[in-house]
């Protein structure tokens, strides 16, 4: 049996660069917005008069709200079936042209719409009779969002994706994970020379040792394969100097003939 273990560093990227989908207009997309915030990439400039338009629908196809971003001389937002006219963001948005917008819908207590731009909170509003100029706003916004659609007038949205979710690491905790079917990604911010370590042990379903890997943040970064290496080994490539890194560990097992 040939066993290939690949510990790769996604150079020049982070989890924030993964798994984007091209935007298609007037196409229904199954999406539970309450469970998972939506992220949208744009590169429109101010005064381009481009707009982002995302419509929300229930599972039955009824309108359940929506949002619009207008790239005029000042970026504006419009809450569909709530606002009566576009409103300028009151927060100074990042000046960078390439933007990631995050739309979160929270209904644990009322209907709250939260919008981030490049991780800066641009809007956090509780929809109500006082914040919505349209008196029947709740008819639509009280519906559960099961689908989204980028409208035909949307000429700013380039890509979209569900917001990536990370799970905090707990030391000495056993996690059910099929490494052969799904690569594992790990985020670190340790600097070289810190002597910090990533220690990952592999176990089978009977809790027997099935390998493992050590990543050592010494002045010269090294790796160690549990039950294989006799001592740590320098990485064969030069790692980026930035401390924020995304590691992807892939395990491939295949039969080879003699």
RAKAPE-V749268 format. One record per residue. PSI is psi in whole degrees, -180 to 180 (* if undefined). NEAR is the number of other C-alpha atoms within 10 Angstrom. D_FIRST is the distance of its C-alpha to the first C-alpha in Angstrom with 1 decimal. Layout:
PSI_NEAR_D_FIRST, PSI_NEAR_D_FIRST
This chain:
135_9_0.0, 125_10_3.8, 120_11_6.3, 119_11_9.8, 122_16_12.9, 120_12_16.1, 101_17_19.5, 146_12_22.1, 121_18_25.8, 92_16_27.6, 133_12_30.2, 14_10_33.7, 169_12_32.9, -178_14_32.9, -24_16_32.3, -5_11_35.6, 5_10_34.4, 148_10_31.7, 53_12_31.8, 147_15_35.3, 136_13_36.6, 141_12_39.4, 132_19_42.7, 132_17_44.1, 151_16_47.8, 33_15_49.3, 125_13_45.9, 133_17_45.5, 123_14_42.4, 121_14_41.4, 124_20_41.7, 96_20_42.7, -28_19_44.6, -33_16_45.6, -34_12_42.0, 117_17_40.6, 151_21_42.7, 134_22_42.6, 140_22_42.1, 134_24_43.6, 135_23_43.5, 157_19_46.7, 30_14_48.1, 145_20_51.7, 160_18_54.5, 147_15_57.7, 3_12_60.5, -18_12_58.0, 20_16_59.1, 162_21_55.6, 149_22_54.6, 129_24_51.7, 116_23_52.4, 121_23_50.1, 142_19_51.5, 144_27_50.5, 153_25_50.7, 175_21_50.4, -23_15_48.3, -3_10_51.4, 8_13_51.8, 147_15_54.8, 132_21_55.2, 24_24_54.0, -165_24_54.9, 166_22_53.6, 152_19_53.8, 136_18_55.0, 128_24_54.8, 128_24_57.4, 75_19_57.1, -155_15_60.8, -20_12_62.6, 132_15_61.3, 132_21_58.1, 161_17_59.2, 157_23_57.7, 125_19_59.0, 111_19_58.0, 137_24_58.4, 22_21_60.8, -57_23_61.9, 154_17_63.1, -16_12_66.3, 160_12_65.5, 147_15_62.9, 136_15_62.8, 136_15_62.0, 135_15_59.2, -10_10_61.0, 141_10_58.1, 115_11_57.6, 154_17_54.4, 142_13_52.1, -16_10_53.5, 134_9_50.2, -44_11_50.1, 117_13_46.4, 148_19_46.5, 117_21_44.3, 136_24_46.4, 124_23_45.3, 121_22_47.2, 136_20_47.1, 119_20_49.1, 124_16_49.9, 25_14_51.9, -29_8_51.8, 94_7_55.5, -161_13_57.2, 110_15_55.6, 130_17_54.4, 125_17_53.1, 132_16_51.3, 129_21_50.5, 148_18_48.7, 114_19_48.7, 45_17_46.1, 5_13_46.0, 127_15_49.8, 115_15_51.4, -26_19_53.8, 137_17_55.1, 98_13_55.1, 140_11_57.6, 116_17_58.5, 135_18_59.8, 178_16_63.2, -25_13_66.7, -27_9_67.6, -18_11_64.6, 130_18_64.5, -14_14_67.4, 122_15_66.6, -25_12_68.0, 26_12_65.6, -38_20_62.4, -23_19_61.0, -43_12_61.1, -47_20_58.1, -19_25_56.4, -13_14_56.4, 147_16_54.1, 130_20_50.3, 121_27_48.4, -14_20_45.7, 152_22_45.6, 162_25_46.4, 130_20_47.6, 121_22_48.3, 162_19_51.8, -25_13_53.0, -5_13_55.1, 111_20_52.1, 16_17_51.7, -31_22_50.2, 126_24_46.9, -49_17_44.0, 158_16_40.9, 165_21_40.3, 161_18_37.7, 145_19_37.6, 128_16_38.1, 142_14_34.8, 130_9_34.5, 146_10_33.2, 127_6_32.7, 139_8_34.1, 135_9_31.7, 120_8_32.5, 144_8_31.4, 24_8_29.8, 134_7_29.5, 131_11_26.5, 128_9_25.7, 119_9_23.9, 126_13_21.5, 95_12_18.3, -25_13_16.8, -29_13_14.1, -24_10_17.0, 117_11_19.6, 149_16_19.7, 133_15_21.9, 137_16_25.1, 132_16_27.2, 135_15_30.7, 157_13_32.1, 22_11_35.5, 142_18_35.2, 153_17_36.7, 138_18_35.3, -4_12_36.8, -17_11_37.1, 15_14_34.4, 158_15_33.3, 145_16_29.7, 119_14_27.2, 116_14_25.1, 119_14_22.5, 141_15_20.7, 140_17_17.9, 150_15_18.4, -176_12_17.1, -20_8_19.9, 8_6_20.9, 17_9_21.5, 150_9_19.0, 132_13_17.7, 26_12_14.5, -169_15_14.9, 173_16_17.7, 143_20_19.5, 133_16_23.0, 121_21_25.2, 120_23_28.2, 60_18_31.4, -178_16_33.0, -31_11_35.2, 106_14_32.1, 141_21_29.4, 164_17_26.2, 159_20_22.9, 127_19_21.0, 116_18_17.4, 138_19_17.9, 17_11_16.2, -59_10_15.0, 152_11_18.2, -17_9_21.2, 159_11_23.7, 148_15_24.3, 139_15_23.6, 143_14_25.9, 142_13_24.8, -6_8_24.6, 158_8_27.0, 124_9_30.4, 150_14_30.5, 150_13_33.6, -15_9_36.5, 140_12_37.2, -31_11_36.4, 114_13_35.4, 151_22_31.8, 117_19_29.2, 138_19_25.6, 123_15_22.7, 122_17_19.3, 133_17_16.4, 120_16_12.9, 128_13_10.4, 126_11_7.0, 148_8_5.9, 136_8_4.5, 142_8_5.6, 151_5_8.3, *_4_9.6
